[in-house]
Amino acid sequence: MTRAAKPATARRAVASLVAAGLLGAGVATLLSPALRAQSAAPGQALAFDRAKGNCLACHTMKGGDVPSTVGPELSDMKMRFPDRSTLYAIIDDEEKRNPETVMPPFGKNLILTRQEINEIIDFLYTL
Ligand code: HEC
């Protein structure tokens, strides 16, 4: 009795393994762009949050709703700032580069943590 059931059970097991494999591959394909976008999402939220980066108050940025011309448009960031530490320094304390700037020294004034600045840079590199 149990013998007769075995091959069918085995076939079902193989079938579900194959299905799981196909599903896994499908999910992985679907997720990879989503995962890439996800890595920039926390930085985008921080950049757009009025209580945090509030970068949109001064910069036009892709995905932002209000254009602003107080500071330059933030675009082509990877090409213009290939060195990550340059971008970090600007966000951390732009007053070092330009004592007259209106851009808040986000790191120095503890508005953004080191990790938050790095998340924002991950987002900037998608612009
Ligand atoms: C109160 C206005 C203001 C806010 C808010 C602001 N910035 Fe700026 N930012 C400026 C100005 C003005 C400049 C031009 C350079 C200067 O003043 O030294 C600038 C320059 C920059 C630059 C150099 C751009 C270039 O093309 O040379 C980067 C990068 C930058 N800001 C990123 C940010 C990010 C990221 C945020 C949010 C976390 C932010 N800024 C928030 C005003 C602002």
Boltz pocket constraint, residues with backbone or C-beta under 6 A from the ligand:
constraints:
  - pocket:
      binder: B
      contacts: [[A, 46], [A, 47], [A, 52], [A, 53], [A, 54], [A, 55], [A, 56], [A, 57], [A, 58], [A, 59], [A, 70], [A, 71], [A, 72], [A, 73], [A, 74], [A, 87], [A, 90], [A, 91], [A, 94], [A, 97], [A, 98], [A, 100], [A, 101], [A, 102], [A, 103], [A, 104], [A, 106], [A, 120]]
      max_distance: 6.0
